[in-house]
């Protein structure tokens, strides 16, 4: 009986670590997409934030798209855009403390024609 309890706890722990990695990697992909979107000539930081929020909402839910922001910076000695999101850390299933993970995506700005 004790072996079954320990094995169950181990399996649930592995599944939860998988859920955390899934959420983190999905959020990284969303902010990278938002950064690439805002780096296109004619788009603004607000366009990148909207794109990242759309991807986060579609893939993880609206709670994960609550705190997304963008700005301009120098990245690898080039002008770039950065989109950052603070997302909840899924502790039990997909529920957990808000703004526990912060992910950022960068993209070099396209040169003006």
C-alpha positions in Angstrom: 0.0 0.0 0.0 2.8 2.4 0.9 4.5 1.7 -2.4 1.4 2.5 -4.3 1.1 5.9 -2.5 4.7 6.8 -3.2 4.4 5.7 -6.8 1.2 7.8 -7.2 2.9 10.9 -5.7 5.9 10.4 -8.0 3.7 10.1 -11.1 1.6 13.2 -10.1 4.8 15.2 -9.5 6.2 14.3 -12.9 2.9 15.2 -14.6 2.9 18.6 -12.7 6.5 19.4 -13.8 5.4 18.6 -17.3 2.4 21.0 -17.0 4.8 23.8 -15.7 7.1 23.2 -18.6 4.2 23.2 -21.1 2.9 26.5 -19.8 6.3 28.1 -19.7 7.2 27.0 -23.3 3.9 28.0 -24.6 4.2 31.5 -23.0 7.7 31.8 -24.4 6.4 31.0 -27.9 3.6 33.5 -27.5 5.8 36.4 -26.4 8.3 35.6 -29.2 5.5 35.7 -31.7 4.4 39.1 -30.2 7.9 40.5 -30.5 8.3 39.3 -34.1 4.9 40.9 -34.9 5.8 44.2 -33.4 9.2 44.3 -35.1 7.5 44.4 -38.6 7.7 47.8 -40.3 4.4 49.6 -39.7 3.5 47.7 -36.5 3.8 49.2 -33.0 4.5 47.8 -29.5 0.7 47.6 -29.0 0.3 45.3 -32.0 2.9 43.0 -30.5 1.1 43.0 -27.1 -2.2 42.3 -28.8 -0.7 39.4 -30.8 0.9 37.9 -27.7 -2.3 38.2 -25.8 -4.2 36.5 -28.6 -1.8 33.6 -28.7 -1.8 33.2 -24.9 -5.6 33.4 -24.7 -6.1 30.9 -27.5 -3.6 28.4 -26.1 -3.7 28.7 -22.3 -6.7 30.9 -21.4 -7.4 34.6 -20.5 -5.8 34.4 -17.1 -2.4 33.9 -18.7 -2.8 37.0 -21.0 -3.5 39.5 -18.2 -0.1 41.0 -17.8 1.7 41.5 -21.2 3.8 44.5 -22.0 6.2 45.6 -24.8 9.0 48.1 -25.3 12.0 48.9 -27.5 15.6 48.1 -26.5 19.0 47.3 -27.8 19.5 43.6 -28.2 22.8 42.1 -29.5 23.8 45.7 -30.5 20.7 46.1 -32.7 17.5 48.0 -32.2 14.9 45.5 -31.1 11.5 45.1 -29.6 10.9 43.0 -26.4 7.5 41.6 -25.3 7.3 40.4 -21.7 4.5 38.5 -19.9 4.0 37.6 -16.3 2.0 34.4 -16.0 0.7 32.2 -13.2 2.8 29.3 -12.0 0.6 26.2 -12.3 1.0 24.5 -8.9 -2.1 22.3 -8.9 -3.2 21.5 -12.4 -3.2 24.8 -14.2 -4.0 26.8 -11.1 -1.4 28.7 -9.0 -0.1 32.1 -7.9 -0.4 34.9 -10.4 2.6 36.5 -12.0 5.0 33.9 -10.7 6.8 33.3 -14.1 8.1 36.1 -16.3 9.0 35.3 -19.9 10.4 37.6 -22.6 10.7 37.5 -26.3 13.0 39.6 -28.4 13.1 40.4 -32.1 15.3 42.7 -34.2 13.5 45.6 -35.7 13.1 45.6 -39.5 14.9 48.5 -41.1 12.8 51.2 -42.6 12.6 51.1 -46.4 
